[in-house]
């Protein structure tokens, strides 16, 4: 064998390369698990353990502050829960809120995303304006809209001027017929910017060649949206649908700040009822039962959604 052929011989090199690759792979796996460990510990500490504790407390008469130890009472909390009209009012309110907010918020967010997806000079300004309520604290937003909804607030004054003084002021948050609608409007306004950006990120992943081909085929703007944009947003659409639904079912902050569940339980939600039972009425066992039932309801709804939107 000549010297050149010895130099070109690959016999000894692959073993070293393969051994080095295995070492690198093990190192990458150890680094990955090391970076994942803090997140797993936090999930276990703040989600896993509280869920297990709530599951155990749901079958007891535990109270937040009580000299007597908690004792097992079986399914008494659940029997009381399903016979409590307030719980059914809360479920109805959450269902109405989700049925209205999910399609309206998703549709409005998509509409705004399509409008500002064009590369124009003012697009960055409008993105900032639409997203500004999202970065504002929900407590601050709720307080702001409380002033807007007052009898002498901005909304009634604006309607009075539009109708030339014929508008009769409405106390939006203290009227059972208008309280939930007022909260729905405020919630859509506050969160639509977040979903607009998610839609926008999905729009910007669609190849421009698809639109060019559609234009060559003579497709109108609506046909391009129907046949190109909407099918390409499938994964984005599924994620937005699930996240909005979970957020809508977990409605709490607006209720806690603006109405406290009133008037006459017209805005009470399941999460608010659980917090009120556990911390105000100090019935931690009953609150845990509410939380457990609501957790199962959310899991059921999410499972149905995933089944309906999965690839077929």
BAVEX-282254 format. One line per field, with one value per residue (C-alpha): residue in one letter; residue number from 1; x negated, y negated, z negated. Coordinates in Angstrom, 3 decimals, always signed. Each point is the difference from the previous one (the first is absolute). Example, Ala and Ser with C-alpha at 12.3 -4.5 7.8 and 13.67 -1.06 7.14 Angstrom:
! residues 2
rest	[A S]
nr	[1 2]
east	[-12.300 -1.370]
north	[+4.500 -3.440]
up	[-7.800 +0.660]
***
This chain:
! residues 312
rest	[X X X X X X X X X X X X X X X X X X X X X X X X X X X X X X X X X X X X X X X X X X X X X X X X X X X X X X X X X X X X X X X X X X X X X X X X X X X X X X X X X X X X X X X X X X X X X X X X X X X X X X X X X X X X X X X X X X X X X X X X X X X X X X X X X X X X X X X X X X X X X X X X X X X X X X X X X X X X X X X X X X X X X X X X X X X X X X X X X X X X X X X X X X X X X X X X X X X X X X X X X X X X X X X X X X X X X X X X X X X X X X X X X X X X X X X X X X X X X X X X X X X X X X X X X X X X X X X X X X X X X X X X X X X X X X X X X X X X X X X X X X X X X X X X X X X X X X X X X X X X X X X X X X X X X X X X]
nr	[1 2 3 4 5 6 7 8 9 10 11 12 13 14 15 16 17 18 19 20 21 22 23 24 25 26 27 28 29 30 31 32 33 34 35 36 37 38 39 40 41 42 43 44 45 46 47 48 49 50 51 52 53 54 55 56 57 58 59 60 61 62 63 64 65 66 67 68 69 70 71 72 73 74 75 76 77 78 79 80 81 82 83 84 85 86 87 88 89 90 91 92 93 94 95 96 97 98 99 100 101 102 103 104 105 106 107 108 109 110 111 112 113 114 115 116 117 118 119 120 121 122 123 124 125 126 127 128 129 130 131 132 133 134 135 136 137 138 139 140 141 142 143 144 145 146 147 148 149 150 151 152 153 154 155 156 157 158 159 160 161 162 163 164 165 166 167 168 169 170 171 172 173 174 175 176 177 178 179 180 181 182 183 184 185 186 187 188 189 190 191 192 193 194 195 196 197 198 199 200 201 202 203 204 205 206 207 208 209 210 211 212 213 214 215 216 217 218 219 220 221 222 223 224 225 226 227 228 229 230 231 232 233 234 235 236 237 238 239 240 241 242 243 244 245 246 247 248 249 250 251 252 253 254 255 256 257 258 259 260 261 262 263 264 265 266 267 268 269 270 271 272 273 274 275 276 277 278 279 280 281 282 283 284 285 286 287 288 289 290 291 292 293 294 295 296 297 298 299 300 301 302 303 304 305 306 307 308 309 310 311 312]
east	[+0.000 -1.378 -0.391 +2.828 +2.360 -0.880 +0.776 +3.300 +0.971 +3.125 -0.385 -1.057 +1.947 +3.661 -0.435 -1.326 +2.752 +2.698 -1.332 -0.139 +3.557 +1.256 -1.737 +1.482 +3.446 -0.236 -1.231 +2.869 +2.518 -1.397 +0.027 +3.560 +1.240 -1.855 +1.765 +3.352 -0.310 +0.792 +3.151 +1.100 -0.584 +2.004 +2.856 -0.003 -0.157 +2.646 +2.280 -0.506 -0.042 +2.881 +2.159 -0.622 +0.721 +3.212 +1.069 -0.468 +1.668 +3.070 +1.116 -0.469 +1.602 -3.274 +0.219 -2.633 -0.115 +1.424 -1.170 +1.511 -1.906 +1.515 +1.908 +1.229 +3.620 +0.087 +1.962 +1.908 -1.768 +0.894 +3.623 +0.200 -1.705 +2.386 +3.005 -1.295 +1.754 -2.931 -2.269 +2.382 +0.263 -3.787 -0.159 +2.601 -1.872 -3.294 +1.661 +1.544 -3.303 -1.930 +2.587 -0.173 -3.659 -1.674 +1.302 +0.149 -3.469 -1.554 +1.777 -0.791 -3.636 -0.265 +1.616 -2.475 -2.929 +0.968 +0.302 -3.445 -1.765 -0.735 -3.462 +1.057 -1.584 +2.720 +0.248 -2.426 +1.979 +3.292 -1.591 -1.129 +3.399 +1.903 -2.408 -0.139 +3.034 -1.585 -3.098 +2.150 +0.985 +3.490 +0.689 -0.851 +2.112 +2.929 -0.203 -0.149 +3.097 +1.824 -0.218 +1.077 +3.088 +1.185 +3.231 -1.990 -2.783 -1.391 +2.239 +3.273 -1.218 -1.005 +3.358 +1.789 -1.778 +0.607 +3.737 +0.144 +0.975 +2.606 -2.182 +0.909 -3.108 -0.460 -1.936 -1.595 -1.668 +2.911 +2.648 +0.430 +0.912 -3.109 -2.723 -1.265 +0.179 -2.072 -2.665 +0.004 -0.649 -2.822 -1.598 +0.037 -1.558 -2.733 -1.152 +0.611 -3.490 -1.684 +1.813 -0.547 -3.752 +0.377 +2.041 -2.590 -2.835 +1.934 +0.692 -3.669 -0.915 +2.140 -2.228 +0.559 -0.183 +3.436 +1.540 -1.857 +1.342 +3.521 -0.254 -1.150 +3.067 +2.175 +1.099 +1.604 -1.086 +2.743 -0.909 -3.647 +1.005 +2.343 -2.301 -3.467 +0.027 +2.606 -1.336 -3.574 +1.085 +1.212 -2.537 +0.265 +3.792 -0.003 -2.318 +2.012 +3.264 -1.276 -1.746 +2.968 +2.391 -2.076 -0.463 +3.733 +0.977 -2.470 +1.549 -0.735 -1.901 +2.584 +2.760 -1.963 -0.821 +3.108 +3.112 -0.898 +2.343 +3.017 +2.506 +2.032 -2.676 +0.337 -3.807 -1.068 -2.463 -1.232 -3.490 +1.378 +2.387 -2.879 -2.147 +2.896 +0.852 -3.603 -1.313 +3.018 +2.247 -3.047 +1.533 -3.120 +1.463 +2.997 -2.214 -2.219 +3.049 +0.947 -3.543 -0.131 +3.322 -1.000 -3.355 +1.808 +2.340 -2.932 -1.758 +3.166 +0.481 -3.666 +0.120 +3.060 -1.707 -3.153 +2.072 +1.914 -3.088 -2.405 -1.289 +2.324]
north	[+0.000 -3.335 -2.962 -1.874 +2.937 +0.238 -3.655 +0.394 +3.115 -0.705 +3.060 -1.732 -3.250 +1.181 +1.682 -3.221 -2.052 +2.427 +0.068 -3.801 -0.237 +2.317 -2.113 -3.157 +1.571 +1.042 -3.458 -1.648 +2.292 -0.766 -3.734 +0.231 +1.881 -2.441 -2.945 +1.798 +0.929 -3.474 -0.258 +3.481 -0.835 -3.213 +1.822 +2.647 -2.587 -2.426 +2.297 +3.665 -0.191 -2.558 +2.178 +3.026 -2.024 -1.400 +3.503 +1.165 -3.040 +0.352 +2.988 -1.754 -2.798 -1.942 -3.704 -2.680 -0.988 +2.548 +1.477 +3.349 +2.351 +0.848 +3.274 +2.055 -0.612 +1.981 -1.519 -2.516 -2.969 +1.228 +0.649 -3.508 -1.402 +1.527 -1.117 -3.586 -2.352 -2.426 +2.627 +0.476 -3.772 -0.117 +2.757 -1.774 -3.304 +1.629 +1.799 -3.233 -1.820 +2.694 +0.380 -3.733 -0.762 +2.926 -0.631 -3.797 -0.387 +2.472 -1.505 -3.585 +0.893 +1.654 -3.009 -2.398 +2.301 +0.102 -3.803 -0.667 +2.897 -2.276 -1.531 -3.610 -2.814 -0.196 +3.758 -0.119 -2.851 +1.919 +3.176 -1.971 -1.625 +3.275 +1.806 -2.739 +1.261 +3.463 -1.217 -2.083 +1.679 +1.490 -1.670 -3.409 +0.686 +1.108 -3.135 -2.165 +1.601 -0.303 -3.758 +0.273 +2.024 -2.312 -2.002 -3.156 +1.890 -0.518 +2.603 -1.523 -3.512 +1.024 +1.699 -3.050 -2.282 +2.337 +0.102 -3.777 +0.403 +2.747 +2.755 +1.074 +0.930 +3.697 +1.340 +2.708 +2.005 -0.126 +1.151 +3.797 -0.322 -1.949 +0.983 +3.126 -1.698 -2.894 +2.388 +1.898 -3.195 -1.041 +3.468 +0.136 -3.467 +0.918 +3.317 -0.367 -1.465 +3.117 +2.291 -2.499 +0.481 +3.790 -0.178 -2.380 +2.405 +2.714 -2.260 -0.835 +3.701 +0.416 +0.040 -2.932 +2.321 +1.363 -3.453 -0.643 +3.237 -0.888 -3.428 +1.620 +2.243 -3.096 +0.529 -2.917 -1.160 +2.058 +3.095 -0.408 -0.187 +2.987 +2.280 -1.108 -1.930 +1.937 +3.542 -1.089 -1.336 +3.393 +0.474 -3.641 +0.247 +3.098 -1.552 -3.219 +1.904 +2.014 -2.895 -2.372 +2.670 +0.783 -3.713 -0.647 +2.852 -1.247 -3.480 -1.505 -3.301 -2.137 +1.423 -0.424 -3.652 -1.249 +1.816 +2.485 +2.468 -2.303 -1.256 +3.029 +2.476 -1.175 -0.118 +2.721 +2.457 +3.375 -1.224 -2.998 +2.237 +2.314 -2.900 -1.536 +3.310 +0.775 -3.369 -2.124 +2.711 +2.101 +3.261 +1.445 +3.484 -1.308 -2.297 +2.978 +1.918 -2.897 -0.135 +3.736 +0.061 -3.026 +1.609 +3.063 -2.215 -1.849 +3.292 +1.304 -3.128 -0.075 +3.686 -0.576 -2.933 +1.993 +2.831 -2.368 -1.809 +2.926 +1.113 +2.429]
up	[+0.000 +0.966 -2.302 +1.726 -0.414 -3.712 -0.466 +1.834 -1.929 -2.138 -2.232 -3.245 +0.335 -0.122 -3.393 -1.520 +1.645 -1.131 -3.580 -0.030 +1.281 -2.763 -2.634 +1.444 +0.053 -3.645 -0.931 +1.862 -1.703 -3.434 +0.709 +1.297 -3.073 -2.224 +1.656 -0.169 -3.671 -1.474 +2.100 -1.050 -3.653 +0.305 +1.736 -2.701 -2.790 +1.276 +2.039 -0.799 -3.797 -0.265 +2.257 -2.206 -3.148 +1.503 +0.980 -3.575 -1.589 +2.232 -2.093 -3.359 -1.991 -0.148 -0.843 +0.503 -3.673 -2.420 -3.308 +0.995 +2.313 +3.370 +0.243 +2.918 +0.998 +3.239 +2.874 -2.140 +1.619 +3.481 -0.964 -1.390 +3.086 +2.520 -2.048 -0.315 +2.471 -0.162 +1.540 +2.915 +0.435 +0.119 +2.613 +2.109 -0.195 +0.949 +2.916 +1.308 -0.389 +1.872 +2.787 +0.748 -0.702 +1.778 +3.559 -0.275 -1.481 +2.429 +3.019 -0.923 -0.683 +3.423 +1.683 -1.625 +0.817 +3.683 +0.060 -1.452 +1.735 +2.923 -0.129 -0.275 -1.974 -2.665 -0.706 -2.948 -1.565 +0.215 -1.367 -3.035 -0.471 +0.247 -2.323 -2.650 -2.004 -0.186 -1.853 -2.343 -3.246 +0.058 -3.357 +1.475 +3.084 -2.169 -2.134 +3.126 +1.491 -3.319 +0.404 +3.637 -0.970 -2.789 +0.263 +0.724 +1.759 +3.465 +1.673 -1.193 +0.781 +3.518 +0.634 -1.397 +2.466 +2.927 -0.767 -0.656 -3.640 +0.447 -1.508 -3.503 -1.971 -0.784 -2.967 +2.093 -2.771 -2.463 +2.444 +0.263 +3.680 +0.982 -2.509 +1.782 +3.397 -1.299 -1.293 +3.303 +1.977 -2.320 +0.091 +3.796 +0.215 -2.471 +1.502 +3.730 +0.517 -1.334 +2.418 +2.797 -0.405 -0.012 +3.197 +1.445 -0.722 +1.820 +2.970 +0.381 +0.345 +3.128 +3.110 +2.322 +3.012 -0.884 +0.312 +3.229 +1.450 -1.148 +1.674 +3.232 -0.159 -0.306 -3.608 -1.777 -3.467 -1.654 +2.034 -0.999 -3.659 +0.307 +2.002 -1.155 -3.263 -1.978 +0.736 -0.766 -3.412 -1.218 -2.802 -1.080 +0.043 -2.193 -2.572 -0.198 -0.372 -2.967 -1.761 +0.311 -1.239 -3.088 -0.760 +0.415 -2.288 -2.625 -0.195 -3.424 -0.211 +1.769 -2.186 -3.201 +0.709 +1.772 -1.294 -2.759 +1.702 -0.075 +0.552 -1.124 +1.134 +3.609 +0.373 -2.437 +1.536 -1.162 -0.850 -1.882 -1.952 -0.928 -1.220 -1.903 -1.678 -0.901 -1.182 -0.921 -1.418 -1.046 +1.274 +1.552 +0.436 +1.926 +2.086 +0.856 +1.169 +2.291 +1.354 +0.632 +1.866 +2.054 +0.829 +1.354 +2.048 +1.581 +0.762 +1.659 +2.110 +1.004 +0.943 +2.184 +1.690 +0.681 +1.461 +2.262 +1.346 +0.305 +3.397 +1.750]
***
